[in-house]
Amino acid sequence: MLTVLVLYYSRHGNTRQLARQIARGIEQVDGCEARLRTVAEINAQGQTDELPLKGDPIVTLEDLKQCTGVALGSPVRFGNMAAPLKHFIDSTSTEWLSGTLIGKPASVFTSSSSMHGGQETTLQSMMLPLLHHGMLVVGIPYSEPLLHTTQHGGTPYGASHLNNENNKTIHSNEATLAQALGKRLATIALKLNG
């Protein structure tokens, strides 16, 4: 069984909901399982707290070593990924030096509260360290019909959620696109490890 890591930071639960939909897509692929993980919160002194706010276990570097692919998610923070996720990524230099993630597929996902709040730049900001790690970045191709019609989240760069009406539930189009991304990521991981 191949393990695809779904690693995210979520303050209010929207990014966590996308992570769960991506995991559902991963698990639609025979021979693949999703491992949901989050990152530690950062306190006012810039130190990490060992317990997540709520939800999934805190990621370890061992999770990176064991996975065959990664989906990385963060809410939008001024057009960039959130500090707790960046803090964890900055701790992976040993994995970068050893080449732990080279050749593994990766995807990204995000959530914002406004249409032009920086979703695409946030997705791109998460891609940069993945490329430095030698990962193969996977997006959502336009063969997914919803990319042509959705008035909610979803981009070719990765899955997304638009929470512009304080709706805590992701739209069905967003869920479908997130599952499609998870399924594509797992399918590619399976092919690369076949």
C-alpha positions as CSV (number, residue, x, y, z in Angstrom):
1,M,0.0,0.0,0.0
2,L,1.4,3.4,-1.0
3,T,1.0,6.3,1.4
4,V,0.3,9.8,0.1
5,L,0.8,12.5,2.8
6,V,-1.8,15.2,3.0
7,L,-0.1,17.9,5.0
8,Y,-1.9,21.1,5.9
9,Y,-2.3,24.0,8.3
10,S,-5.9,25.1,9.0
11,R,-6.8,27.8,11.5
12,H,-10.6,27.9,11.0
13,G,-11.2,24.4,9.4
14,N,-11.6,25.3,5.7
15,T,-8.2,24.1,4.6
16,R,-8.8,21.0,6.7
17,Q,-12.0,20.3,4.8
18,L,-10.2,20.5,1.5
19,A,-7.5,18.1,2.9
20,R,-10.2,15.6,3.7
21,Q,-11.6,15.8,0.2
22,I,-8.1,15.3,-1.3
23,A,-7.7,12.3,1.0
24,R,-11.0,10.9,-0.3
25,G,-9.7,11.2,-3.8
26,I,-6.4,9.5,-2.9
27,E,-8.2,6.6,-1.4
28,Q,-10.3,6.1,-4.6
29,V,-7.1,4.7,-6.1
30,D,-6.5,1.0,-5.4
31,G,-3.2,0.5,-3.6
32,C,-3.0,4.0,-2.2
33,E,-3.9,5.4,1.2
34,A,-3.9,8.9,2.5
35,R,-2.1,10.0,5.7
36,L,-3.6,13.3,7.1
37,R,-1.1,15.4,9.1
38,T,-1.0,19.0,10.3
39,V,1.7,21.3,11.5
40,A,2.3,22.7,15.0
41,E,0.9,26.1,15.8
42,I,3.5,28.9,16.3
43,N,3.1,31.0,19.5
44,A,3.8,34.8,19.9
45,Q,7.5,34.0,20.7
46,G,7.9,32.2,17.4
47,Q,8.1,28.7,19.1
48,T,6.0,25.8,18.0
49,D,3.3,24.3,20.2
50,E,3.4,20.5,20.2
51,L,-0.3,20.0,20.0
52,P,-2.5,20.9,17.0
53,L,-5.4,23.2,17.5
54,K,-7.7,20.3,16.7
55,G,-7.8,17.5,14.2
56,D,-5.0,15.4,12.8
57,P,-1.6,14.5,14.3
58,I,1.4,16.7,13.9
59,V,3.6,15.8,11.0
60,T,7.1,14.3,11.6
61,L,10.1,14.2,9.2
62,E,9.5,10.4,9.2
63,D,6.2,11.0,7.5
64,L,8.1,12.7,4.6
65,K,10.5,9.7,4.3
66,Q,7.7,7.2,4.3
67,C,5.3,8.9,1.8
68,T,5.2,8.3,-2.0
69,G,3.6,11.7,-2.6
70,V,2.6,14.9,-0.9
71,A,-0.4,17.2,-1.0
72,L,0.5,20.5,0.8
73,G,-2.2,22.9,2.0
74,S,-2.5,26.3,3.6
75,P,-4.9,29.1,4.0
76,V,-4.0,32.3,2.2
77,R,-1.9,34.7,4.3
78,F,-1.3,37.9,2.3
79,G,-0.8,35.9,-0.9
80,N,1.5,33.4,0.8
81,M,1.4,30.3,2.8
82,A,0.8,30.5,6.6
83,A,3.8,30.8,8.9
84,P,3.3,27.4,10.7
85,L,3.5,25.5,7.4
86,K,6.5,27.6,6.3
87,H,8.1,27.0,9.6
88,F,7.8,23.2,9.2
89,I,9.1,23.4,5.5
90,D,12.1,25.4,6.7
91,S,13.0,22.5,9.0
92,T,13.4,20.0,6.1
93,S,16.9,20.9,5.0
94,T,18.2,17.5,6.1
95,E,15.6,15.9,3.8
96,W,16.6,18.3,1.0
97,L,20.3,17.4,1.4
98,S,19.6,13.7,1.4
99,G,17.1,13.9,-1.5
100,T,14.3,12.2,0.4
101,L,11.6,13.8,-1.8
102,I,13.3,13.7,-5.2
103,G,11.0,12.3,-7.9
104,K,7.9,12.1,-5.7
105,P,4.7,13.8,-7.0
106,A,3.2,16.7,-5.1
107,S,0.2,19.0,-5.3
108,V,-1.0,22.1,-3.4
109,F,-4.3,23.4,-2.1
110,T,-5.6,26.6,-0.3
111,S,-8.5,28.5,1.1
112,S,-9.2,32.2,1.2
113,S,-12.1,34.5,2.3
114,S,-12.1,36.7,-0.9
115,M,-12.1,36.1,-4.6
116,H,-8.9,38.0,-5.2
117,G,-7.3,37.3,-1.9
118,G,-4.1,35.6,-3.3
119,Q,-5.1,32.0,-3.9
120,E,-2.9,31.5,-6.9
121,T,0.2,33.2,-5.4
122,T,-0.3,31.1,-2.2
123,L,-0.5,27.9,-4.3
124,Q,2.7,29.0,-6.2
125,S,4.5,29.9,-2.9
126,M,3.9,26.3,-1.7
127,M,5.2,24.9,-5.0
128,L,8.6,26.6,-4.7
129,P,10.0,24.5,-1.9
130,L,8.5,21.4,-3.5
131,L,10.5,22.1,-6.6
132,H,13.6,22.7,-4.6
133,H,13.1,19.3,-3.1
134,G,13.0,17.8,-6.6
135,M,9.4,16.9,-6.5
136,L,7.1,16.6,-9.5
137,V,4.4,19.2,-9.2
138,V,0.9,18.0,-10.2
139,G,-2.1,20.3,-10.9
140,I,-5.6,20.0,-12.0
141,P,-5.8,19.7,-15.8
142,Y,-8.5,21.5,-17.8
143,S,-9.8,18.0,-18.7
144,E,-11.7,18.4,-15.4
145,P,-15.0,20.0,-16.7
146,L,-15.6,22.0,-13.5
147,L,-12.5,24.1,-14.0
148,H,-14.4,25.7,-17.0
149,T,-17.6,26.5,-15.0
150,T,-17.0,26.8,-11.3
151,Q,-17.9,30.1,-9.7
152,H,-16.2,28.9,-6.5
153,G,-12.7,27.5,-5.8
154,G,-10.5,25.4,-8.0
155,T,-7.6,26.3,-10.3
156,P,-5.2,24.5,-12.5
157,Y,-2.5,25.2,-9.9
158,G,-4.4,23.2,-7.3
159,A,-7.6,22.8,-5.3
160,S,-9.0,25.8,-3.5
161,H,-11.9,27.0,-1.4
162,L,-13.5,30.5,-1.6
163,N,-15.2,31.4,1.7
164,N,-16.5,34.8,0.8
165,E,-19.9,34.3,2.4
166,N,-18.7,32.9,5.8
167,N,-19.9,29.5,4.7
168,K,-18.0,27.0,6.7
169,T,-18.8,24.2,4.2
170,I,-16.9,23.8,1.0
171,H,-19.0,23.9,-2.2
172,S,-19.7,20.6,-4.0
173,N,-17.6,21.9,-7.0
174,E,-14.7,22.5,-4.7
175,A,-15.0,19.1,-3.1
176,T,-15.2,17.4,-6.6
177,L,-12.1,19.3,-7.8
178,A,-10.2,18.5,-4.5
179,Q,-11.1,14.8,-4.9
180,A,-10.0,14.9,-8.6
181,L,-6.6,16.3,-7.5
182,G,-6.2,13.7,-4.8
183,K,-7.0,10.9,-7.3
184,R,-4.6,12.3,-9.9
185,L,-1.8,12.6,-7.3
186,A,-2.3,9.0,-6.1
187,T,-2.5,7.7,-9.7
188,I,0.8,9.3,-10.6
189,A,2.4,8.1,-7.4
190,L,1.2,4.6,-8.3
191,K,2.6,4.8,-11.8
192,L,6.0,6.2,-10.6
193,N,6.3,3.3,-8.1
194,G,4.9,0.6,-10.4
